[in-house]
Every structure is written in C-alpha cells, then in structure tokens.
Amino acid sequence: GWVPGTDYGVMQAVLSDVAAHYDIDASRIHGWGFSAGGHVLHDLALRQREGAPDIHDLAAYAVSAGALQGYACTSSVDCAALLTQAARRIPVDLRVGGSDPLLPYLQADHARFQAAGWGADAALSVFPAGHVIVPSQLQPTWDFLCRFQRLPD
C-alpha cells in the first residue's frame, strides 16, 4: 500500500538523488504507476502536496488500472472540480484490462478528463486482460510519454 504523507517525500528524495547523481533531462520527468501506484500518480499530478514532487516538473504520466478515486478524488474532493481547477493539465495515459474490475472507473475518469478539456492529452486504452501488468502495454505507454516535454513557463 501507499502512505501519501510518508511516501510522497520518499518519491521527492529519489528524484532529487537521481538528478544529483546522473545527467538527466529534467524537462522529461514522467511517472508511471500500476493499481495503487496509479492512484498515487493521479494525486501527485493533480494536487500539489507539501514535500511531494513539484507538479510543475512533471512532463506527463501514465496509469495502468489506477483510478482518480484512489487518492485524488475523495469524499471531500470532487473529481470534476479538481480537474477543472488543476494548476496544469498534465498529459495522462490511462490503460486498463477489459476484464479488470477497475475498467468502469477508468472509463469514468477518461470522461472526466475530456469534460475538463484535456482532449488528446488524456488517452484511454483498453486491452484484453484483467488486473495485471501486461508487458505488451509498456511500449505504447512509453510512446505516449515520450511525446511530452515540460518547457519553462
């Protein structure tokens, strides 16, 4: 499981450590998460949290079987309002198996992104599988992410 109050700081520490030790292209920081990791990425990309990675540094992200309702939209945070008022419309690739119990949630999430104006920057792909990581889906995910670079404002 994930503990947002603790794990988000760990994610920032990892990003800082990688940037300090490797010559990375800081304009191409992408995230990918499966299931609860996808829930977390929605939250990180849509709501700036103290101690968490800065949403302005994220070029794009992808979730496989992760839903907005996992962490980003809760009983006190309306999904439509969250997406409409997002500080940035960070491109997102949603992927889910056709027999995954989370399929209806990702379909609803995609509709929410579209209603909030994401357009082609919010993609949904349904593939034949359940709640699993499917290796053949990694390349299309990477192809989506690679199109995006975070340019300075």
C-alpha positions as a LaTeX table, in Angstrom:
\begin{tabular}{lrrr}
\hline
Residue & $x$ (\AA) & $y$ (\AA) & $z$ (\AA) \\
\hline
Gly1 & 0.00 & 0.00 & 0.00 \\
Trp2 & 0.87 & 3.66 & $-0.17$ \\
Val3 & 1.10 & 6.17 & 2.64 \\
Pro4 & 0.83 & 9.55 & 0.89 \\
Gly5 & 2.10 & 11.59 & 3.85 \\
Thr6 & 5.26 & 9.46 & 4.01 \\
Asp7 & 5.77 & 8.05 & 0.54 \\
Tyr8 & 5.48 & 11.35 & $-1.35$ \\
Gly9 & 8.55 & 12.69 & 0.45 \\
Val10 & 10.41 & 9.49 & $-0.40$ \\
Met11 & 9.50 & 9.95 & $-4.08$ \\
Gln12 & 10.87 & 13.51 & $-3.97$ \\
Ala13 & 14.06 & 12.26 & $-2.31$ \\
Val14 & 14.52 & 9.65 & $-5.05$ \\
Leu15 & 14.05 & 12.25 & $-7.80$ \\
Ser16 & 16.50 & 14.61 & $-6.10$ \\
Asp17 & 19.06 & 11.84 & $-5.67$ \\
Val18 & 18.80 & 10.75 & $-9.31$ \\
Ala19 & 19.14 & 14.36 & $-10.50$ \\
Ala20 & 22.18 & 14.87 & $-8.27$ \\
His21 & 23.99 & 11.75 & $-9.49$ \\
Tyr22 & 23.02 & 11.44 & $-13.15$ \\
Asp23 & 22.82 & 13.74 & $-16.14$ \\
Ile24 & 19.06 & 13.63 & $-16.67$ \\
Asp25 & 16.82 & 15.73 & $-18.86$ \\
Ala26 & 14.78 & 17.44 & $-16.15$ \\
Ser27 & 12.23 & 18.54 & $-18.74$ \\
Arg28 & 11.27 & 14.91 & $-19.35$ \\
Ile29 & 10.28 & 13.64 & $-15.94$ \\
His30 & 7.48 & 11.12 & $-16.43$ \\
Gly31 & 5.63 & 8.91 & $-14.00$ \\
Trp32 & 4.01 & 5.50 & $-14.39$ \\
Gly33 & 2.09 & 3.53 & $-11.81$ \\
Phe34 & 0.08 & 0.34 & $-11.66$ \\
Ser35 & $-3.01$ & $-0.01$ & $-9.47$ \\
Ala36 & $-2.33$ & 1.85 & $-6.18$ \\
Gly37 & 0.73 & 3.39 & $-7.86$ \\
Gly38 & $-1.64$ & 4.81 & $-10.47$ \\
His39 & $-3.94$ & 6.16 & $-7.75$ \\
Val40 & $-0.92$ & 7.91 & $-6.26$ \\
Leu41 & 0.22 & 9.39 & $-9.58$ \\
His42 & $-3.18$ & 10.96 & $-10.16$ \\
Asp43 & $-2.92$ & 12.59 & $-6.75$ \\
Leu44 & 0.67 & 13.76 & $-7.36$ \\
Ala45 & $-0.14$ & 15.17 & $-10.80$ \\
Leu46 & $-3.31$ & 16.98 & $-9.82$ \\
Arg47 & $-2.75$ & 18.22 & $-6.27$ \\
Gln48 & 0.46 & 19.83 & $-5.08$ \\
Arg49 & 1.40 & 18.32 & $-1.76$ \\
Glu50 & 3.99 & 19.64 & 0.66 \\
Gly51 & 7.19 & 17.59 & 0.41 \\
Ala52 & 6.00 & 15.81 & $-2.75$ \\
Pro53 & 7.49 & 16.19 & $-6.22$ \\
Asp54 & 6.54 & 19.53 & $-7.78$ \\
Ile55 & 3.71 & 19.08 & $-10.28$ \\
His56 & 5.36 & 21.74 & $-12.45$ \\
Asp57 & 8.29 & 19.36 & $-13.04$ \\
Leu58 & 6.17 & 16.50 & $-14.40$ \\
Ala59 & 6.01 & 16.30 & $-18.20$ \\
Ala60 & 3.38 & 13.53 & $-18.40$ \\
Tyr61 & 2.24 & 10.46 & $-16.53$ \\
Ala62 & 0.59 & 7.10 & $-17.15$ \\
Val63 & $-1.55$ & 4.86 & $-15.02$ \\
Ser64 & $-2.42$ & 1.25 & $-15.50$ \\
Ala65 & $-5.51$ & 0.23 & $-13.52$ \\
Gly66 & $-5.32$ & 3.30 & $-11.28$ \\
Ala67 & $-8.34$ & 5.48 & $-10.57$ \\
Leu68 & $-8.85$ & 9.08 & $-9.56$ \\
Gln69 & $-10.96$ & 7.92 & $-6.62$ \\
Gly70 & $-7.96$ & 6.09 & $-5.13$ \\
Tyr71 & $-6.40$ & 9.24 & $-3.61$ \\
Ala72 & $-7.02$ & 12.33 & $-5.78$ \\
Cys73 & $-10.82$ & 12.43 & $-5.53$ \\
Thr74 & $-12.20$ & 11.66 & $-2.13$ \\
Ser75 & $-15.43$ & 12.35 & $-0.29$ \\
Ser76 & $-14.17$ & 15.91 & 0.26 \\
Val77 & $-12.65$ & 16.48 & $-3.22$ \\
Asp78 & $-14.94$ & 16.48 & $-6.27$ \\
Cys79 & $-13.27$ & 14.99 & $-9.37$ \\
Ala80 & $-14.86$ & 17.42 & $-11.83$ \\
Ala81 & $-13.78$ & 20.43 & $-9.76$ \\
Leu82 & $-10.29$ & 19.01 & $-9.25$ \\
Leu83 & $-9.75$ & 18.54 & $-12.99$ \\
Thr84 & $-11.33$ & 21.85 & $-13.97$ \\
Gln85 & $-9.22$ & 23.77 & $-11.43$ \\
Ala86 & $-5.95$ & 21.83 & $-11.92$ \\
Ala87 & $-2.85$ & 24.04 & $-11.86$ \\
Arg88 & $-1.67$ & 22.25 & $-15.02$ \\
Arg89 & $-3.23$ & 19.88 & $-17.49$ \\
Ile90 & $-0.52$ & 17.26 & $-17.32$ \\
Pro91 & $-0.90$ & 14.72 & $-20.15$ \\
Val92 & $-2.09$ & 11.33 & $-18.87$ \\
Asp93 & $-2.25$ & 7.88 & $-20.46$ \\
Leu94 & $-4.89$ & 5.61 & $-18.91$ \\
Arg95 & $-4.58$ & 1.86 & $-19.56$ \\
Val96 & $-6.71$ & $-0.94$ & $-18.21$ \\
Gly97 & $-7.60$ & $-4.53$ & $-18.96$ \\
Gly98 & $-11.04$ & $-5.20$ & $-20.39$ \\
Ser99 & $-11.83$ & $-7.63$ & $-17.56$ \\
Asp100 & $-10.23$ & $-5.50$ & $-14.80$ \\
Pro101 & $-12.77$ & $-4.57$ & $-12.10$ \\
Leu102 & $-11.41$ & $-1.00$ & $-12.34$ \\
Leu103 & $-12.43$ & $-0.64$ & $-16.02$ \\
Pro104 & $-15.62$ & 1.36 & $-15.25$ \\
Tyr105 & $-13.61$ & 3.72 & $-13.03$ \\
Leu106 & $-11.01$ & 4.42 & $-15.73$ \\
Gln107 & $-13.73$ & 4.92 & $-18.32$ \\
Ala108 & $-15.40$ & 7.44 & $-16.00$ \\
Asp109 & $-12.03$ & 9.08 & $-15.32$ \\
His110 & $-11.36$ & 9.45 & $-19.04$ \\
Ala111 & $-14.77$ & 11.07 & $-19.49$ \\
Arg112 & $-13.95$ & 13.45 & $-16.63$ \\
Phe113 & $-10.61$ & 14.41 & $-18.21$ \\
Gln114 & $-12.36$ & 15.03 & $-21.52$ \\
Ala115 & $-15.09$ & 17.12 & $-19.91$ \\
Ala116 & $-12.40$ & 19.22 & $-18.23$ \\
Gly117 & $-10.70$ & 19.93 & $-21.58$ \\
Trp118 & $-7.73$ & 17.56 & $-21.68$ \\
Gly119 & $-8.56$ & 16.38 & $-25.22$ \\
Ala120 & $-5.82$ & 14.24 & $-26.82$ \\
Asp121 & $-3.64$ & 14.78 & $-23.73$ \\
Ala122 & $-5.82$ & 12.26 & $-21.89$ \\
Ala123 & $-5.77$ & 8.89 & $-23.62$ \\
Leu124 & $-7.61$ & 5.68 & $-22.70$ \\
Ser125 & $-6.61$ & 2.24 & $-23.94$ \\
Val126 & $-8.44$ & $-0.96$ & $-23.04$ \\
Phe127 & $-6.61$ & $-4.22$ & $-23.74$ \\
Pro128 & $-7.53$ & $-7.89$ & $-23.28$ \\
Ala129 & $-6.51$ & $-8.75$ & $-19.70$ \\
Gly130 & $-7.52$ & $-8.41$ & $-16.08$ \\
His131 & $-5.86$ & $-6.53$ & $-13.22$ \\
Val132 & $-2.29$ & $-7.25$ & $-14.26$ \\
Ile133 & 0.73 & $-5.56$ & $-15.79$ \\
Val134 & 0.85 & $-6.60$ & $-19.44$ \\
Pro135 & 4.37 & $-6.25$ & $-20.92$ \\
Ser136 & 2.99 & $-5.54$ & $-24.41$ \\
Gln137 & 1.37 & $-2.37$ & $-23.00$ \\
Leu138 & 4.67 & $-0.88$ & $-21.79$ \\
Gln139 & 5.85 & 0.22 & $-25.25$ \\
Pro140 & 2.63 & 2.09 & $-26.13$ \\
Thr141 & 2.78 & 3.74 & $-22.70$ \\
Trp142 & 6.37 & 4.81 & $-23.31$ \\
Asp143 & 5.45 & 6.06 & $-26.80$ \\
Phe144 & 2.73 & 8.26 & $-25.25$ \\
Leu145 & 5.01 & 9.65 & $-22.53$ \\
Cys146 & 7.93 & 10.38 & $-24.85$ \\
Arg147 & 5.89 & 12.88 & $-26.84$ \\
Phe148 & 5.86 & 15.27 & $-23.89$ \\
Gln149 & 8.50 & 17.61 & $-22.56$ \\
Arg150 & 7.94 & 20.15 & $-19.79$ \\
Leu151 & 9.04 & 23.52 & $-21.14$ \\
Pro152 & 9.61 & 26.51 & $-18.88$ \\
Asp153 & 6.67 & 28.89 & $-18.46$ \\
\hline
\end{tabular}
